[in-house]
């Protein structure tokens, strides 16, 4: 079996491109460790530091001048909390405190944080993953009130649920005159019937999805009225997330969104906002295709710059979206579809780009900076580096494709086929890989992000070589790289 890192850590092959010494006048040694000097006895509160939040946590610790308090939100999974310490290589004793928040008990959580940080200065409150995006704002605002301070920043969004509610997001930007998806929030059968009567064009296609959620779980393409009804009932019953176990248990009471099918190319826009000042740190183009009966399986995302087709228009639109929802501070990960009528928001994820942070180092190599480092710089270093990077991705030092492993088989994983993985590692642009499964785990057929078994990152200074390698990698993945037990 090919070498496997610990879950969600990245394997990097030696000899691949290193970050340049400078880019846009920035010293990348400083950019990689933005916390250069600070009074002792300061603490950072990290809410749900999972996925990319593990890297955020590590970078705060690596600075050597901050203690860390973890707060687990009521939306995160107990099993994932326990795994966090193993996966991150840190024990509970490494933290100033580990606090579990209970729904409706914000006051108790605030008092627990204050008790754990007596005689310490709370420097920042930051969110590490999707589960903590609501609690992040509540804690920051609550601590400011109790301490009589203003420096702890939340997102500034006036309607907090806009951070997670796709229906609110669409309505808000529509009210501000921006392109928005045509949709209806269905909470009963009459709502579904009304939507279908309003959208009865011949051959019309639709997307049915949970009102709140992540990882493309439950996002269903429907090419008939019957398919819309089936998807509605499946999401209403929670069947769409059965393979995720308890990962999305906190979405059970949300409604079902019925939307027009947006035909086009989907993009990711990663931005950091510092007191209303917006800078896009990276932009990616999705390659999504039908696979295993699912309509929108992510094959890869490719790094873009502003001169690439449609990118400037998309960035201008995204900046208007952020202003429309009132996002003032923090990291944000927007998904935008470029359609015949221009850019249309798919959803805002009011946090760092996820994917276990496998994009952080490649983004730094290619762009000279990354979203995570810029977030830390804004919250802990006064935005000194942030102020000197371009507001949009103008040029790239190298090019990158992050390719999702996928499986057309399922069962108990026996092995990764060595000869197949050796072919992947031999690609000229191979940079790193990670696995989300190991021997003995249940391998699922890939239909969404939670069922993706791993990722391969390709980086090369020659864009044409990158394209050739991407096609070869797709051929290898189509042949299969996993073997399951009989």
N, C-alpha and C positions, 0 to 999 in steps of 0.2 A: 504493500500500500504506500502511496506517496506520503511524504512527511506531512503530518497534520499538526498545526499549531493548537494551542489551547483555544477553547471556543471564543470566536469573535476577535482573535488576535490575527495580525497580518504577518505572513511570511514574505520576506523580501529577498530577491536573488541579488547576490553581489555583482558589482560591475555595471549596474544600471545607473541611469543619470542621477547625479546628486544635485541638490539645489544650488543655483548660482550664488556667488558671494554677495552680489547686489542685484537689485532689480528696482527700477524707478527710484534709485537713490536710497533704498532701504537696506540697512544692514540686517541680513536674515538671521544672523546669530542672535541679534536682539529680538527680531520678530518671532523667533521660536521660543523665546523665554522673555515675555514682555514685562515680567515683574522684577525690576532691577533693584529697587530699594524701597523699604517701607518700615514703619515702626513695628517692633515685635508685638506679640499678643494681639494679632488680628486674626479674624476667622471669616471664612467664606461658608455660607449656607448653600448646599447643593440639594435641589429637590429632584428626586428620582434620577440619580446619575447612572442610567443604563444606556446601552447603545453608544452613541457618540459621547454621552455623558461620562463614560469610563475614561476616555481620553482627556476630557475636560478636568475630571478629578485628578488624573495623573499630573497634568500640567500645573495645576494649583499646588499640589504637593511638591512637585519638582522645583518650584520656586524657592522652597525652604523657608518661607517667611509667613506662611499662613497655616493655621489649623483649619480643619474642615468639620462641619456638622452636616450629616446626612439627614434629610427628612424624607421618609417614604410617604407618598400620598395614598389616600384610600383607593385611588384608581389603579395603583400598581399591584402586581401579583406577588403574594407572599413567597412563592417558590422562586421567582426571579430575584427577589430581595436576598434570599439565602444564597443563591448562586453568585450574586454580585461579588461577594468577598473572595470566593475562590477564583472567579474569572479575572478580577482586578488585581489579584495577588496581594491584597491587604486584608488585615483582620479588623474586627470591630474595635480593638484596642488602639488602632492607628488613628481613630477619629475622636474629636472632642466629645461627640455624642452621636448616637444613632436614634432618631426619634420617629415613631410611627404615628402619622396623623389619622384620626378617625373622622368620618364624615360628620359635619356639623359641629366639630369641636375645635374650631380655629383658636379660640381663646386658650385652651389647654396647650395647643401646639406652640403658640407664641410664648407662653409662660415657660414651657419646657426649653425652648431655645434660649430664652433669657437666663434661665437657671444654669444652663450648660456653658454660658459665655460670660459669666460674672467676671468683671475686671478685664474683659476683652472688648475690642472694637469689632463690630460686625461690618466687614468691608463691602460685602455684596451678597445678594441672593440671586442665584442662577439656576435655571432648569436644565436637566440633562437629557430628558426624553419626553415624548408626547404625553405620557401620563401626568406629568407635573406642571403642565402649562397654566392651568387655572390656579393651582395652589401657589405657584411662584409669585404671581401678582398679589394674592391675598396675604402671603407672608411678608413680602416687601412693604406693602402699604400698612399692614398691621404693626410691624416693627417700627416703622417711621412714626406712627401715632404714639406708640408706647414710649419711644426713646426721645421724642421731640426732634427728630431729624428729618432730613429730606433727601439724603444721598442714596438711600436704598431704592433702586429703580425697578418698577414693573414695566409692563409694555406701554402703559398709558391708554390702552384701548378703553373707551368709555363704557361699552357694553361688553362685560368680561366674556360671556359665552361666545362672542364672535371669534374668540381664539380657537374654538373647536367645532362650531356649528356652521356647516357648509351653506345651509339655508339662509342664515343670518348674513353670512359673507356675501352671498349673491344679491340679496335684497339691499344691503348697504351700498354696494358699488353701483347697483342699478339706480338707486335713489340719487347718486352723485353723477349720473349721466354717463357712466362707463358701460362698455359692452359686458353683458352678464348672460349666463346660461338661462334659457327658458325652462321653468321648472314648476313643480307643485309639491308641497309637503303633504304627504298622505298619512293621516292618522286613523282612517277608517275606509271601508270599502267605497263609500260614496265619493270620497276624494279621488280614489283611483278611477272610478267611472267618469267623474267630471273631467279629469285630465285627459282620458282617452277620447271623450267627446269633443274636447277643445282641440285636440291634435289628431284629427282623423284623416289626414292626408294619405293618399294611396302610397304604399311603400315606405311610410315613415318608420324610422328606427328610434329607439330610446335607450337610455341608461337608467337603471334602477340601482340605488345605493343606500346605505345607511346614512342617516342625517349627520351622525358624527362617527368618526372612525379613522383608521390609518392602514397603510400597507396594502391598499387596493382590496381589502377583505370585503366581500359582498358586492363589489362593483360588477354589475351584470349588464351585458349587452342584450337588448331585446329587439327582435325583428318582427314581432307580432303582438297583438293584444293579449293572446294567451300567455306568451312569454313574460309580459309585464305582470300579469296576475300571479304567475308562478313565482317570479322573483320577489314580488311584494310579500306573499305569504311566507316564503323562505326566510326573508330578512326579519319579518315580524316575529317569527317563531324562534329566531336566533340560530337557525340551522346553518347559516352562511359562515359562522365562526366556530363551528363544532371542532374543526381541526386545530384551532388556536387554544383549546382548553379554556382557561379562565382569563386569557389575555385581554379580551375586550368585554369582560363582564359588566363594566361600568357604562356600557352603551345600551343596555337592555331596554331602557325606557324611552329611547329616542325614536323619532318617527322614521318614515321611509321617504326618500327623495325620488321623485319621478322627473326625469330630465330629458330634454332633447339630446340626441346623439350628436356630439360635436365632432365633425369630421375634419381631421387635420393632423398636424404634428405637435406633439406635446414637449414642452420645455420645463426645466427646473431653473429657477432663479434664486440663488442664495445671496441674501443681503444681510448687512448689519446696519442698524439704525442707531445713531448716537444723538440723543436729544433732538430728534426730528431730522437729522442729517442722514440721508440715505446713500449707502455705497454698496454696489453689487460686487461681491468678492469672487463669484464664479457663476457660470451659466452652462447648463448641460442640455443636450437634446436626447430625448428618449427614443429608443427603438423598441416599440411594443408591437407584438404580433399575436395572432391566434395560436393557442397551444393547448393541447389536452382538453379541448372543448371550451376553454376560457378565451374570451375575446381580446383581453388586454394584458397579456403576460409580458413583463419587462425582460427584453433580451439584453439591453445595455443602455448606458448613457454615455454620450460623447461630449467632451469639453468644447465649448464654443467661445468665440470672441466677438466683439461688437461688429466687425466687418463681415461676419458670416450672414447668410441670407435671413432677413426678417428680425435679426437680433436687436437692432437699435429700436425698432418699433415695439418689440415685446418689452424691452427694458423701460421705455417711456411709459407704457401702459402699466407695468408693474409698480413703478414709482407712484403713479396716480392712485392705484389700488391701495397702497400702504397709507397714503395720505387720507384716502376716503374712509378707511376703517379706524383711523386715529392711532396707528402704531407709531410710538414715539421712541422707544428704546428696546434694544435686544436683537437677537438673531431671528431671521424669518426665512422660511423655505417655501417659495411659491411654486405652484404648478399651473402652467398656462398653456392652453391649446391655441395654436395658430391656425385659424380657419379662413374660409373665403371672405368672411366679414371682419377679419383682423383678429387680434389677440382676444381671448376670452378666458377668464379665470376658471380653473378647475377647482382649486382649493388653496387656502393658505394654511401652512403648518407653522405655528408661531413658536418656533424653536430652532435649534441647530438642525441642519441636514442630518438624517439618521444613517441607516446602513452600517451601524457599528463603527462609524468614523473611518471606514476604509478609504474614503475620499480625501482625508485631511492631508496626508503626506503627498499624494499625487498632485493635489491642488497647489500646495506650496512649491513643489518642484516646477510645475508648469507655469504658475502665475506669479510666484515670488511671495505669496502671502495666502492665507486661508481664512475662512469664516470663523473658525473657532478661536484662532489667535487674535483676530480683530475684535471679537466679542470680549475676550479677556482684557485686551488693551483698553477698550472703552470703559469697562466696569472697574478695572483695577489699576489702570495706568494713565487715566485722564485722556485717553484717545490720542496719545502722542504719535503713535505709528499710523493709526487710522486716518489722521489728518493729512498724511503724506502719501497715501495710496490713491490711485485713480478712482474716480467715482463709478466707473464702469470698466469691464475687462477689455482693455485695448489691444494688448499683444500677449502672446504666450511664448515661453521659452521652449516648451515641448508640447506634444499633443497626447491626449489620454482617452481611452475607452475603458469603462468599468463594465465588465460583462458578467451577467448572472449565469451561474451554473443552473442547469435545469435537468429534470428527470422525467422520462415518459413511462417509467416503471415505478412500482411501489412495493414495499416490503421491508423486512429487517435488513439493514445494510450489512453486507458481508465484507466488502472491500471497495476501494477505489482502484480501478483497473490500472496497474502500473504502466503498461505500454502506452495507454491513452494519455495518462497524465504526463509522461515523459515527452510526448509530442507537444503538449501545451507549454511545458517549461522550455522547450527548444525554440519556441517562436522568438524572433529577434526583438520584439517589443514586450515580451513577458517581463512584468515587474514584480508582481506579488499575487498571492492568493489567500483566501481564507475559506474554512469550512464551517458550516453551521450544524453539521451532523458528524457522528463518528460511528465506528463499528458497533453494532448492537442497537443503534437507534432506529427508529421507524423512519424510513425514507418515503416521502409523499410524492405523488405526481405533482409537478409544479403547475399551479394555477394562479398564484398571487405571491406577494412578498413573504409571508410567513412560511410558505412551502418551498421557497428558494433554498437549495442545499449549500450554496456557497457562491463565491465570486472570484473572478480573475481580473486583475488590473493590468492593462497594457499601456505602456508609456514609450514614446519614441519621438525623436526630433524631426523625423520625416513623416509627414502626414500620409503620404501614399503607402509607406511601409506599414503604418498602423492599420490602414484600410485592408491591405492584403492579409495581415495577421488576423484581423477581426473575422474575415470570411473563413479563413482556415480554422479558427477557433470554433466558429459556428458549426462547421462540418464535423469537428471532433465531438462537440457536445451533442449533435444530432445522432451520431453513431452510438453515443452513450459512454459515460466514464464510470458508472456505478454498477456493482454487481450485488444482488440481494440473495438472501438465503432461499433455497428451494422450498 
